[in-house]
Amino acid sequence: MNGFLSGFDLHHRLFCVAGGVTAVAVSVVIVKKLWPRKKTTYPRDTVILHQIGRGPYAPSLSPYIVLETYLRMAKIPYQVSHGMTPSPKGKWPWIEYNGEVVADSELCIDFLNNKFTKI
């Protein structure tokens, strides 16, 4: 047998094949998660918070989580859009409100204060 794995015994061959299959499976999952999806339509007068993904039962690991906390405390209607698409300024998190894009957490909170007159 003159193949790539010919210098290995059966156990090592199986281990290499299993590792390769696992690497391919993990790669497919990662590509599916990061691949851009179709544009989603959101309800009018709802803030869309774009942020990096999080676990199903864990908060975001982003240091800028203050924005989502602010939305909850101010009782502003919002939906979270998880993904790897940064704002036009290249920042996370960012919001959209009725088609208007606001990047940078501090600017988002100022925008929301003016729009919803919460403070």
Residue frames relative to the residue before (quaternion, step in Angstrom):
aa qw qx qy qz dx dy dz
M 1.0000 0.0000 0.0000 0.0000 0.00 0.00 0.00
N 0.0694 -0.8178 0.5713 -0.0067 3.60 -0.52 1.16
G 0.3464 0.7429 -0.5036 0.2729 3.59 0.62 1.08
F 0.7621 -0.3752 0.2858 0.4436 3.50 -1.38 -0.06
L 0.7773 0.3312 -0.1659 0.5084 3.59 0.94 -0.87
S 0.3489 0.7858 -0.4669 0.2070 3.62 1.21 0.23
G 0.6609 0.5157 -0.3181 0.4429 3.63 1.12 -0.49
F 0.6508 0.5120 -0.3092 0.4676 3.61 1.27 -0.10
D 0.4631 -0.6332 0.5200 0.3380 3.55 -1.20 0.40
L 0.7630 -0.4121 0.2457 0.4332 3.59 -1.30 0.21
H 0.6654 0.5130 -0.3175 0.4396 3.61 0.87 -0.89
H 0.6669 0.4894 -0.3030 0.4732 3.58 0.95 -0.83
R 0.6188 0.5379 -0.3396 0.4608 3.59 1.03 -0.71
L 0.6679 0.4930 -0.3013 0.4692 3.57 0.90 -0.94
F 0.6325 0.5298 -0.3251 0.4621 3.56 1.02 -0.81
C 0.6635 0.4985 -0.2993 0.4709 3.61 0.93 -0.84
V 0.6567 0.4983 -0.3104 0.4734 3.59 0.95 -0.83
A 0.6545 0.5060 -0.3129 0.4666 3.59 0.93 -0.88
G 0.6449 0.5161 -0.3162 0.4667 3.60 1.00 -0.79
G 0.6533 0.5140 -0.3103 0.4613 3.58 0.99 -0.79
V 0.6466 0.5080 -0.3127 0.4754 3.56 0.98 -0.86
T 0.6495 0.5141 -0.3144 0.4637 3.59 0.96 -0.83
A 0.6512 0.5180 -0.3141 0.4570 3.58 0.95 -0.88
V 0.6497 0.5037 -0.3160 0.4737 3.59 0.97 -0.80
A 0.6581 0.5145 -0.3130 0.4520 3.61 0.91 -0.90
V 0.6634 0.4915 -0.3056 0.4742 3.58 0.91 -0.88
S 0.6339 0.5344 -0.3261 0.4542 3.60 0.99 -0.79
V 0.6466 0.5133 -0.3195 0.4651 3.59 0.95 -0.85
V 0.6521 0.5084 -0.3179 0.4640 3.61 0.92 -0.85
I 0.6661 0.5006 -0.3077 0.4593 3.60 0.89 -0.88
V 0.6573 0.5005 -0.3176 0.4655 3.59 0.90 -0.85
K 0.6500 0.5119 -0.3241 0.4587 3.62 0.94 -0.80
K 0.6566 0.5119 -0.3112 0.4581 3.60 1.00 -0.79
L 0.7608 0.4009 -0.2029 0.4683 3.57 0.92 -0.90
W 0.5225 0.6529 -0.4125 0.3613 3.59 1.20 -0.36
P 0.4935 -0.6647 0.4593 0.3220 3.62 -0.84 0.88
R 0.2783 -0.7614 0.5679 0.1426 3.53 -0.99 0.90
K 0.6809 -0.4567 0.3663 0.4402 3.52 -1.34 0.13
K 0.5826 -0.5762 0.4435 0.3632 3.54 -1.19 0.62
T 0.2619 -0.7651 0.5737 0.1301 3.54 -0.80 1.05
T 0.3165 -0.7195 0.5784 0.2180 3.56 -1.04 0.73
Y 0.1870 -0.7911 0.5788 0.0638 3.53 -0.91 0.97
P 0.5922 -0.5789 0.4109 0.3813 3.59 -1.15 0.50
R 0.5580 -0.6053 0.4557 0.3385 3.55 -1.16 0.67
D 0.8278 0.2108 -0.1899 0.4840 3.57 -1.24 0.61
T 0.5600 0.5255 -0.4143 0.4885 3.56 1.11 0.77
V 0.3874 -0.7061 0.5442 0.2350 3.55 -0.90 0.96
I 0.1905 -0.7592 0.6134 0.1054 3.57 -0.90 0.95
L 0.1661 -0.7959 0.5799 0.0508 3.55 -0.54 1.23
H 0.1496 -0.7868 0.5962 0.0558 3.57 -0.54 1.19
Q 0.1834 0.7791 -0.5809 0.1480 3.55 -0.70 1.09
I 0.6383 -0.5079 0.4086 0.4094 3.51 -1.33 0.29
G 0.6214 -0.6061 0.3623 0.3394 3.57 -1.03 0.81
R 0.1553 -0.7657 0.6189 0.0808 3.51 -1.30 0.42
G 0.6346 -0.5226 0.4019 0.4033 3.54 -1.29 0.16
P 0.6567 -0.5455 0.3398 0.3947 3.59 -1.18 0.40
Y 0.7979 0.2400 -0.1204 0.5397 3.61 1.08 -0.65
A 0.6483 0.4960 -0.3130 0.4855 3.59 1.24 0.28
P 0.5019 -0.6307 0.4838 0.3411 3.57 -1.10 0.57
S 0.6635 -0.4881 0.3804 0.4205 3.53 -1.29 0.26
L 0.4195 -0.7037 0.5161 0.2499 3.56 -1.11 0.69
S 0.4353 0.7077 -0.4518 0.3249 3.57 1.28 0.00
P 0.4582 -0.6781 0.4891 0.3016 3.60 -0.97 0.74
Y 0.6606 0.5056 -0.2998 0.4670 3.59 1.25 -0.23
I 0.2269 0.8110 -0.5040 0.1919 3.57 1.14 0.65
V 0.4452 0.7119 -0.4377 0.3215 3.56 1.26 -0.28
L 0.6159 0.5732 -0.3484 0.4132 3.58 1.03 -0.74
E 0.6806 0.4531 -0.3011 0.4908 3.62 0.86 -0.85
T 0.6189 0.5336 -0.3410 0.4647 3.59 1.03 -0.74
Y 0.6336 0.5293 -0.3227 0.4629 3.58 1.00 -0.83
L 0.6547 0.5152 -0.3162 0.4539 3.59 0.90 -0.91
R 0.6569 0.5029 -0.3106 0.4682 3.59 0.99 -0.81
M 0.6990 0.4814 -0.2827 0.4469 3.57 0.82 -1.00
A 0.7005 0.4516 -0.2618 0.4867 3.59 1.04 -0.75
K 0.3425 -0.7683 0.4683 0.2704 3.59 1.34 -0.14
I 0.3033 0.7245 -0.5388 0.3047 3.54 0.97 0.98
P 0.4420 -0.6967 0.4832 0.2928 3.62 -0.75 0.94
Y 0.1222 0.7981 -0.5766 0.1250 3.56 -0.77 1.06
Q 0.1728 -0.7272 0.6502 0.1364 3.50 -1.38 0.33
V 0.3474 -0.7320 0.5490 0.2052 3.55 -1.09 0.74
S 0.1146 -0.7540 0.6444 0.0547 3.53 -1.04 0.90
H 0.1810 -0.7989 0.5684 0.0769 3.56 -0.42 1.25
G 0.3318 0.7351 -0.5472 0.2237 3.54 -0.97 0.80
M 0.5055 -0.6452 0.4925 0.2926 3.49 -1.37 -0.01
T 0.4679 0.6622 -0.4554 0.3677 3.59 1.18 0.49
P 0.2676 -0.7783 0.5431 0.1665 3.61 -0.50 1.11
S 0.6384 -0.4982 0.4099 0.4199 3.54 -1.31 0.16
P 0.6866 -0.4541 0.3400 0.4548 3.61 -1.21 0.13
K 0.6696 0.4653 -0.2950 0.4981 3.61 1.20 -0.45
G 0.5278 -0.6580 0.3919 0.3672 3.59 1.30 -0.03
K 0.5804 0.5985 -0.3616 0.4174 3.59 1.19 0.43
W 0.1752 -0.7236 0.6553 0.1272 3.51 -1.42 0.40
P 0.6297 -0.2550 -0.7327 0.0395 1.70 -1.96 1.43
W 0.1468 -0.7636 0.6202 0.1036 3.52 -1.33 0.20
I 0.2849 -0.7730 0.5456 0.1536 3.56 -1.19 0.44
E 0.1833 -0.7044 0.6688 0.1514 3.46 -1.45 0.32
Y 0.0217 0.7763 -0.6298 0.0120 3.54 -1.03 0.78
N 0.8269 -0.1561 0.0388 0.5389 3.56 -0.47 1.26
G 0.7656 -0.3872 0.1790 0.4815 3.56 0.91 0.99
E 0.6039 0.5398 -0.3570 0.4653 3.59 1.26 -0.19
V 0.2266 -0.7910 0.5603 0.0952 3.58 -0.75 1.10
V 0.0194 -0.7750 0.6315 -0.0111 3.56 -0.96 0.97
A 0.1465 -0.7981 0.5823 0.0509 3.56 -0.74 1.10
D 0.7518 0.3580 -0.3085 0.4599 3.55 -1.30 0.51
S 0.5348 -0.6883 0.4016 0.2810 3.55 -0.70 1.17
E 0.6772 0.5007 -0.3041 0.4452 3.57 0.83 -0.95
L 0.6620 0.4893 -0.3029 0.4802 3.59 0.97 -0.84
C 0.6104 0.5548 -0.3475 0.4459 3.59 1.08 -0.71
I 0.6775 0.4811 -0.3018 0.4674 3.59 0.87 -0.92
D 0.6275 0.5164 -0.3392 0.4739 3.63 0.99 -0.74
F 0.6389 0.5274 -0.3141 0.4637 3.59 0.96 -0.88
L 0.6866 0.4825 -0.2816 0.4653 3.58 0.88 -0.97
N 0.6139 0.5374 -0.3492 0.4609 3.60 1.03 -0.71
N 0.6908 0.4678 -0.2829 0.4732 3.58 0.93 -0.88
K 0.6855 0.4996 -0.2845 0.4466 3.58 0.96 -0.89
F 0.8034 0.2799 -0.1266 0.5100 3.57 0.87 -0.93
T 0.2748 -0.7998 0.4844 0.2240 3.61 1.32 -0.06
K 0.1738 0.8182 -0.5222 0.1666 3.55 0.77 1.08
I 0.7893 0.1909 -0.1110 0.5730 3.59 1.04 -0.69
